Each structure stands twice: as structure tokens, then as C-alpha cells.
Amino acid sequence: MNRERRDTPRIPIALEVMLKQADSRFQRCLTRNISLDGLYVETPDDVKIVPRHTAYIAIKIPESGRHRVHHFYARPVYVRDNGAAFVFDRVDMEGYAALLDLVFSRQPKG
């Protein structure tokens, strides 16, 4: 039985992400899914996620027919060879509002 651990729904979506951890350079990645609590990021082969180290993540989120970049800090909670699940540490009000709109606008009606 696969039990969902999130408090909020997650949606499958591929969004462009710039990811930076510690002294590494920025890496272009894609999300696999996102929720109000965090996201799963697919990484290129040469990107290694450091467990328990806060990352800076810039996400291009669609808003009103265009894309806007929002900035987040998040910690990896599950790391695989080509990706990691992150939980958001700090989210500003604009970023949270963008996540709310994105996640709940893509939920099934009814």
C-alpha cells in the first residue's frame, strides 16, 4: 500500500528549474512533480545532490499566460541517482501564492 505523506496535493508537471547547492554552480533541471510542501527534481547525470544541505531553487512558474521565476530554499529528503525530492524550507508570500495557484488550478474539479 502506497500511502501519500504530503499534506497537500502534488501535481505531475515539468517546470524549468535552476538548482544550486553549497559551492556548486547553478544546474538546469526539470521538476517531475510539485506541491505546496516541495518538489521532485530530475537532475542530469553529472549533478550530485548533497543530502541534508539546503539548496537554492529558482522555478519558472506559469502565471497569467507567461512564466515568472520564483525563488525558494529547500532541503533534499530523498536522493536518487538522477533526482531528488526536496521539502521547502523558506517560501515568501509571492512564491506561496504562485504555488497555490499552480497546484489547485490543475486539480480535478468536483
BELRA-V123024 format. One record per backbone hydrogen bond with DSSP energy under -0.5 kcal/mol. CO is the residue of the C=O (numbers start at 1). NH is the residue of the N-H. Records with the same first field share a line. If there is no record, write none. Layout:
CO: NH ; NH
This chain:
1: 3
11: 13 ; 34
13: 15
15: 31
16: 60
17: 19 ; 29
18: 58
19: 27
20: 56
21: 24
27: 19
29: 17
30: 42
32: 13
33: 40
34: 11
37: 88
38: 35
39: 86
40: 32 ; 33
41: 84
42: 30
44: 47
46: 48
47: 49
49: 51
50: 53
52: 54
53: 76
54: 22
55: 57 ; 74
56: 20
57: 59 ; 72
58: 18
59: 61 ; 70
61: 68
63: 66
66: 63
68: 61
70: 59
72: 57
73: 89 ; 90
74: 55
75: 87
76: 52
78: 85
80: 83
82: 43
83: 80
84: 41
85: 77 ; 78
86: 39
87: 75
90: 73
92: 96
93: 97
94: 98
95: 99
96: 100
97: 101
98: 102
99: 103
100: 104
101: 105
102: 106
103: 106
104: 107
